[in-house]
Structures are given as C-alpha cells and as structure tokens.
Amino acid sequence: MGDLRAELTATLDEAEWDWLTPHARRDVVILVALGLDLVEVGVAIATDDAIRIQSWIDKALIQKPSPAQLSVWNQNQSQRFQALIVQPYVLVQEAA
C-alpha cells in the first residue's frame, strides 16, 4: 500500500474547474471534504475499502457535487481544486 500511496501522492495536482468540466459531464467527479486527506480517500477507493468509503458517504464527507455547486463552479471557471484521478473517478477538493 505504501507504493500506491506514493504513486497517488505523485499524481496529486491542482486544477481549475474548466479543466474538470468534461469529467463533471461524465458524472465521475467526487467532492472530498476539506477535513479529509485526498490521497487517503484515493487509496481507500483504489483498494475498494468499502467500510471506510461508506462511512465517509454517510457523513457526507465524500459526495457528488450538487447542482448548486456545479452552477457556481460553472460561473467561475477559474475556481481551483486539488485533484486526484483514481479511475474511473476524479477526486476533487476545493483549494483553501
């Protein structure tokens, strides 16, 4: 798992919303709450850690963006996010 964590950490990057829009259209963007470590969430998804993932979903710590959030971001294409691709998903976290 250490190699997976290192691999995901190396691919973590910053992205503007306009770069993420095509992924949002495919409904594969997952919004990760600011309190969670994006790489940790990526590792859980990549290793199919269903218990942790369900716990985060139940607490609304990871979720699909709401229509209201998408609308705001579509109006501000330069909104910045930390982004991590964990096929088939794109995990995003609003930049602080």
N, C-alpha and C positions, 0 to 999 in steps of 0.2 A: 504493500500500500504506500510505502514511502516513495517509490518511483512514480506512482500515479499522482501523489500529492505534488511532487517536484515538477512533473510534466504539466499538470494543470496550473500550478503557480507560474510556470514559464509562459503559459499562453494567456494568462490574465492580462487584459488590456483595457484601455479607456476608449469609449466610442461615443459619437454624437448620435442623437436619435435618428437623424436622416440615414445613417448607416444601418440602423437596426430596423427601420421600417419594413424592408422586404421580409424579415423574419417575423415581424408582428403580423403581417398579412397572411403568413402561413400558419399563424397561431402557435408558434413554438417559443415565444418569449415568456420566461418565468421571472417574475419580480421577486427579489430576495430582500427581506427587511434589513435595514441598516445595522441592526444588532448582531446579525449572523455573519460568519466568515464565508465569503463567496466560494473560496476553494473547498472549505469543509462541506458545503452543500453540494458542490460539484463531485467530490469524492463519494458522498452518500448516493447521489444519483447514478454515478458510473458503476458503483458496486451493488446497486439495487438494494440499498439499506432501507427496506420498506417501512420498518418501525420508526426510524428517525424521520423519514420523509413525511409519513402520515402525521407524526407529532407536529412537525412544522406547518403542515397544511391545516391541521385542526386549530392551531394557534394563529393562523393567518400570517405566518412568517414567510411563507413562500406561496405565491399565487399568480394566476394570470393577471395581467393588467386590466383594470376596469375600463369600461368605455369612457368614463370621465378622465381617467389618467391618459388614455390614448389620445383623447381630444386635446388635452393640454400639451402633451408632447408633440402632437402633430402641428400645433400652432407655434411651437418653439423647437424647431428642428435642430438647434444647436445645444439643446439640453444634453448634458454629459452624464455618462454612466460608466461604471466599471462593468466589463462584460467578460463572460467566460462561456465558451462553446463546449457543451457536453452533449454530443449527438444523441438524439435529434434536437436537443433544446439549446437555446441561448439564454443563459442566466444573466440577469442584469441587476444592478444595484445603483440607485441614484447616487451620483457623486456628491459628497458632503460639501 
